[in-house]
């Protein structure tokens, strides 16, 4: 029920992931096309973000782990998520 309120109120969660196996995955919010501004620049390769801790996880090129998942790097700085459909 809390996830539905967040989606209808146009507020993004503190932490969100695009990986379906993550506990921070939310398909309803991701379906609305979330954009991430990190240190003032638009990022398109963000796998996960956390606003309160101030970090994003971005893919590290084409490198893969032994399970076939992309390798990620945690980068610290100001995170500004937004819905792209609300300009």
C-alpha positions, -999 to 999 in steps of 0.1 A, spaced: 0 0 0 29 24 8 44 18 -27 11 28 -43 10 61 -24 45 69 -34 36 64 -71 5 85 -70 21 113 -50 49 117 -76 76 111 -49 105 88 -55 117 63 -29 150 70 -10 165 39 -27 156 23 -60 172 -5 -81 166 -17 -117 176 -53 -107 145 -75 -102 163 -96 -76 170 -66 -54 147 -58 -24 147 -21 -37 132 -30 -71 98 -14 -78 84 -21 -113 55 4 -110 79 33 -104 104 22 -130 76 20 -156 72 58 -152 107 64 -167 129 76 -138 158 99 -147 189 105 -125 209 137 -122 242 131 -105 265 160 -97 245 181 -122 248 157 -151 222 133 -166 232 97 -161 217 69 -182 237 39 -169 225 39 -132 217 5 -118 208 17 -83 207 49 -63 203 60 -26 194 97 -19 200 97 18 235 81 16 244 101 -16 255 74 -40 247 57 -73 258 24 -87 268 26 -124 279 -2 -148 316 -6 -153 318 -9 -191 310 -43 -206 325 -63 -177 304 -91 -162 306 -111 -130 305 -149 -130 267 -150 -130 265 -128 -161 254 -96 -142 271 -63 -151 298 -52 -127 290 -20 -109 309 8 -92 295 29 -63 301 66 -69 294 92 -41 278 126 -46 245 145 -48 217 124 -63 186 140 -79 160 114 -92 130 127 -111 102 114 -134 110 122 -170 73 124 -179 69 154 -156 88 183 -173 
